[in-house]
């Protein structure tokens, strides 16, 4: 029997828009809360002073990509007084090699690594960070890359529904040795807001659709080029076509856990990823490096347009 831990829970945001972890009563018993994987804690760091103005938390896989994103945020929001470490944006998690955190004005840029297990660690600690910092009305985004199904490479997919490897719309984990299911529910208002950020003169499409969230990069995504593969090309193509027929637009490895944790935490969350290839046509990338870097900025631009609208900024000026 599965236990649904979303049943009867209270939203993590209180009436003032503050994020309050469901475990806040136990957290209050700690003399010091060490956010180990972020190299921050509640004793040596004044988290409210450092991060209290954060309104948007943007997650992505690679530290280098999120560092570049923070530079793009500074440019788009016309912010030049954010903390630097030499000629690079300051990494607040520099004392650990697990993740990276960069802050530019109200935007936090966070790396989460590969897959839900890596994401879940930093997500837990970011939730606690925004709680201790007393951030209000925070929105979370995952911005990344993915494989597409029947879409032109370079298309931005905003996740309308996330499913696991068995097409279930919930994140499964074991707690105290018992299976738990947490619904990966998309915040519809945030989904629609991102879709409205698509512009007619964009040289790419922005669509919504179902995202298949795999546990693995190789077998879990029906690839033929891993160290293990006990199926043939025909089996792979049949499976991928079945996914497409069921409305799946893209494949990646974090959306299900991200959206489930956002919903469970009572935080608005959305996922926007760019397709790097069409898995119905190929398994490996064929685009050049410069094109790849350009495509990676497309979902970043969509999310930044939303942020600028929320902040009432036009062309970098409020």
VMD Tcl script that draws the C-alpha trace (Angstrom):
set ca {
  {0.00 0.00 0.00}
  {1.24 3.46 -0.92}
  {0.89 6.35 1.47}
  {-0.08 9.69 -0.07}
  {1.67 12.30 2.03}
  {-0.08 15.16 0.19}
  {-3.42 14.23 1.75}
  {-4.59 16.73 4.31}
  {-1.41 18.77 4.40}
  {-1.33 22.51 4.96}
  {0.30 24.78 2.39}
  {3.88 25.74 3.19}
  {3.11 29.40 2.48}
  {1.30 31.28 5.21}
  {-1.01 34.22 4.71}
  {1.93 36.62 4.41}
  {3.44 34.74 1.48}
  {6.29 33.37 3.60}
  {7.58 29.88 2.85}
  {7.23 27.70 5.96}
  {8.63 24.14 5.78}
  {6.22 21.46 6.92}
  {8.93 20.38 9.35}
  {9.30 23.85 10.88}
  {8.40 22.73 14.42}
  {11.34 20.31 14.50}
  {13.62 22.86 12.86}
  {12.89 25.25 15.73}
  {14.47 22.74 18.11}
  {17.86 23.07 16.38}
  {20.33 25.46 17.96}
  {22.03 25.69 14.56}
  {20.73 24.44 11.23}
  {23.60 23.52 8.95}
  {22.73 23.65 5.26}
  {25.64 21.29 4.67}
  {25.53 21.08 0.91}
  {25.29 24.86 0.52}
  {28.07 25.73 2.99}
  {25.64 27.97 4.90}
  {24.15 27.83 8.39}
  {21.87 29.81 10.67}
  {24.64 30.75 13.11}
  {27.49 32.16 11.04}
  {25.34 33.51 8.20}
  {22.69 36.23 8.41}
  {20.44 34.53 5.88}
  {17.71 37.16 6.06}
  {20.19 39.92 5.28}
  {21.86 37.89 2.53}
  {18.80 36.45 0.80}
  {15.69 38.15 2.22}
  {14.83 39.93 -1.04}
  {14.81 36.74 -3.16}
  {11.58 36.23 -5.10}
  {12.68 33.84 -7.83}
  {14.74 30.66 -7.47}
  {16.00 29.22 -10.74}
  {17.44 25.70 -10.75}
  {19.55 24.10 -13.48}
  {21.85 21.14 -13.77}
  {25.37 22.44 -14.28}
  {27.17 24.97 -12.03}
  {28.77 26.63 -15.08}
  {25.40 27.04 -16.79}
  {23.83 28.60 -13.70}
  {26.78 30.95 -13.27}
  {26.29 32.14 -16.85}
  {22.57 32.45 -16.20}
  {23.26 34.75 -13.25}
  {25.32 36.97 -15.56}
  {22.39 37.04 -17.99}
  {20.07 37.99 -15.13}
  {22.35 40.89 -14.21}
  {22.31 42.10 -17.81}
  {18.57 41.72 -18.36}
  {17.59 43.27 -15.03}
  {20.26 45.97 -15.30}
  {21.80 45.04 -11.95}
  {25.49 45.82 -11.50}
  {25.83 45.85 -7.71}
  {25.60 42.11 -7.07}
  {28.44 40.45 -5.20}
  {31.38 39.31 -7.31}
  {34.38 37.07 -6.69}
  {36.94 38.72 -8.90}
  {35.40 38.87 -12.37}
  {32.83 36.13 -11.66}
  {29.50 36.22 -9.79}
  {29.97 35.14 -6.19}
  {29.23 31.49 -5.49}
  {27.75 31.37 -2.00}
  {28.27 27.59 -1.92}
  {31.93 27.81 -2.94}
  {33.07 26.13 0.29}
  {31.47 22.92 -0.93}
  {31.91 21.27 -4.33}
  {28.37 19.87 -4.36}
  {26.32 22.75 -5.77}
  {26.56 26.40 -6.73}
  {24.44 29.37 -5.67}
  {24.58 32.82 -7.26}
  {22.39 35.77 -6.34}
  {21.57 38.73 -8.56}
  {19.00 41.05 -7.02}
  {15.80 39.06 -6.36}
  {16.96 36.06 -8.42}
  {18.74 33.04 -6.97}
  {20.52 30.79 -9.49}
  {21.13 27.25 -8.17}
  {22.71 24.14 -9.70}
  {21.05 20.82 -8.87}
  {23.19 18.17 -10.57}
  {21.73 15.24 -12.49}
  {18.57 13.38 -11.51}
  {16.01 13.64 -8.74}
  {18.21 12.33 -5.88}
  {20.73 15.13 -6.44}
  {17.95 17.67 -6.93}
  {16.13 16.63 -3.75}
  {19.12 17.41 -1.52}
  {19.58 20.98 -2.70}
  {15.80 21.52 -2.92}
  {15.37 20.67 0.77}
  {18.10 23.09 1.77}
  {16.89 25.89 -0.53}
  {13.40 25.60 1.00}
  {14.98 26.02 4.43}
  {17.14 28.89 3.18}
  {14.18 30.93 1.89}
  {12.36 30.15 5.15}
  {15.17 31.43 7.35}
  {15.63 34.40 5.02}
  {11.89 35.22 5.35}
  {11.45 35.43 1.58}
  {7.93 36.23 0.38}
  {5.90 35.06 -2.62}
  {8.76 33.00 -4.02}
  {8.49 31.20 -7.36}
  {10.67 28.21 -8.30}
  {11.76 27.28 -11.81}
  {13.73 24.43 -13.31}
  {15.45 25.59 -16.47}
  {17.24 22.91 -18.46}
  {17.73 20.74 -21.52}
  {15.95 17.62 -22.69}
  {15.33 15.27 -25.56}
  {12.27 15.97 -27.66}
  {9.70 13.66 -29.23}
  {8.42 14.84 -32.58}
  {9.56 18.42 -31.98}
  {12.16 20.45 -33.83}
  {15.44 20.63 -31.89}
  {15.63 23.98 -30.11}
  {11.94 23.97 -29.10}
  {11.17 25.11 -25.56}
  {8.79 22.80 -23.68}
  {6.94 24.10 -20.63}
  {5.86 21.04 -18.64}
  {2.09 20.71 -18.38}
  {2.27 17.26 -16.78}
  {5.21 15.20 -15.53}
  {5.21 11.39 -15.43}
  {7.66 8.71 -14.34}
  {9.02 5.75 -16.29}
  {5.68 3.97 -15.91}
  {3.63 7.04 -16.87}
  {2.58 7.74 -13.28}
  {2.11 11.45 -12.42}
  {3.68 11.19 -8.98}
  {7.11 11.01 -7.40}
  {7.78 7.80 -5.48}
  {10.20 7.45 -2.57}
  {10.62 5.30 0.52}
  {10.21 6.96 3.92}
  {10.92 4.83 7.01}
  {10.93 1.79 4.75}
  {7.46 2.46 3.37}
  {6.54 3.66 -0.15}
  {5.28 7.23 -0.43}
  {3.70 8.94 -3.43}
  {3.76 12.71 -3.94}
  {1.71 14.20 -6.73}
  {3.65 16.20 -9.32}
  {1.06 18.94 -9.73}
  {1.86 21.85 -12.02}
  {0.93 25.37 -10.95}
  {-1.39 26.33 -13.81}
  {-1.08 30.08 -13.34}
  {2.69 29.90 -13.60}
  {2.48 27.55 -16.58}
  {0.23 29.94 -18.47}
  {2.37 32.92 -17.47}
  {5.45 31.30 -19.03}
  {3.57 30.44 -22.21}
  {2.52 34.09 -22.53}
  {6.21 35.01 -22.53}
  {6.65 33.50 -25.98}
  {6.98 36.29 -28.56}
  {5.99 36.33 -32.27}
  {9.51 37.20 -33.42}
  {11.18 34.35 -31.50}
  {13.17 32.07 -33.78}
  {11.93 29.06 -31.79}
  {8.64 27.58 -30.65}
  {7.47 27.45 -27.05}
  {4.94 24.68 -26.39}
  {3.36 22.93 -23.42}
  {3.17 19.19 -23.01}
  {3.78 16.08 -20.96}
  {7.33 15.47 -19.76}
  {8.63 11.93 -19.28}
  {10.96 11.99 -16.28}
  {13.41 9.07 -16.40}
  {15.48 7.62 -13.56}
  {18.43 7.05 -15.87}
  {20.11 8.62 -18.91}
  {20.59 5.39 -20.86}
  {18.21 2.43 -20.42}
  {15.59 4.58 -18.69}
  {15.43 6.73 -21.82}
  {15.58 3.80 -24.30}
  {19.07 4.62 -25.54}
  {21.14 2.04 -27.38}
  {24.60 3.41 -26.57}
  {24.93 2.69 -22.83}
  {27.04 -0.01 -21.20}
  {23.83 -2.03 -20.75}
  {21.14 -2.54 -23.38}
  {18.93 -5.63 -23.57}
  {16.58 -4.44 -26.32}
  {16.85 -3.65 -30.03}
  {16.30 -0.59 -32.23}
  {12.78 -1.78 -33.06}
  {11.90 -2.02 -29.36}
  {13.28 1.45 -28.72}
  {11.33 3.03 -31.57}
  {8.10 1.29 -30.56}
  {8.46 2.57 -27.00}
  {9.29 6.14 -28.03}
  {6.39 6.24 -30.48}
  {4.05 4.97 -27.75}
  {5.21 7.81 -25.51}
  {4.57 10.30 -28.30}
  {1.11 8.83 -28.93}
  {0.34 9.37 -25.22}
  {1.20 13.05 -25.49}
  {4.78 13.03 -24.25}
  {6.74 15.93 -25.75}
  {10.09 15.60 -24.04}
  {12.32 13.43 -21.85}
  {14.57 14.50 -18.97}
  {15.43 13.45 -15.40}
  {14.22 16.01 -12.84}
  {10.78 17.48 -13.64}
  {8.70 14.93 -11.73}
  {10.60 15.33 -8.47}
  {10.88 19.09 -8.86}
  {7.17 19.64 -9.40}
  {6.20 17.13 -6.71}
  {8.45 18.83 -4.16}
  {7.18 22.28 -5.14}
  {3.60 21.12 -4.70}
  {4.37 19.37 -1.42}
  {6.15 22.49 -0.15}
  {3.30 24.78 -1.23}
  {5.58 26.75 -3.56}
  {4.68 27.79 -7.09}
  {6.91 25.89 -9.51}
  {7.33 25.43 -13.26}
  {9.69 23.63 -15.63}
  {10.96 24.97 -18.97}
  {13.45 22.94 -21.00}
  {14.85 23.18 -24.51}
  {14.95 20.10 -26.73}
  {18.44 19.34 -28.03}
  {17.36 16.62 -30.45}
  {14.34 14.64 -31.61}
  {14.61 11.17 -30.06}
  {12.44 9.77 -32.85}
  {15.27 10.67 -35.22}
  {18.49 10.23 -33.25}
  {20.03 9.37 -29.87}
  {23.09 11.63 -29.90}
  {23.62 15.34 -30.50}
  {24.56 16.55 -33.96}
  {24.44 20.33 -33.46}
  {27.62 22.36 -33.00}
  {28.73 23.82 -29.68}
  {27.77 27.41 -30.47}
  {24.26 26.38 -31.50}
  {23.95 24.25 -28.37}
  {24.87 27.20 -26.14}
  {22.39 29.40 -27.98}
  {19.58 26.87 -27.53}
  {20.33 26.53 -23.81}
  {19.55 30.23 -23.39}
  {16.06 29.90 -24.87}
  {14.22 28.64 -21.73}
  {16.31 31.09 -19.69}
  {14.97 33.92 -21.84}
  {11.37 32.73 -21.36}
  {11.75 32.63 -17.58}
  {13.55 35.99 -17.52}
  {10.75 37.61 -19.51}
  {8.33 36.38 -16.85}
  {10.56 37.72 -14.07}
  {10.81 41.12 -15.78}
  {7.02 41.26 -16.11}
  {6.60 40.46 -12.42}
  {9.11 43.16 -11.52}
  {7.58 45.62 -14.01}
  {10.86 45.95 -15.88}
  {11.07 46.97 -19.52}
  {14.43 46.77 -21.32}
  {16.28 46.51 -18.02}
  {14.54 49.53 -16.42}
  {11.74 49.53 -13.86}
}
mol new
graphics top color blue
foreach p $ca { graphics top sphere $p radius 0.5 }
foreach p [lrange $ca 0 end-1] q [lrange $ca 1 end] { graphics top cylinder $p $q radius 0.2 }
display resetview
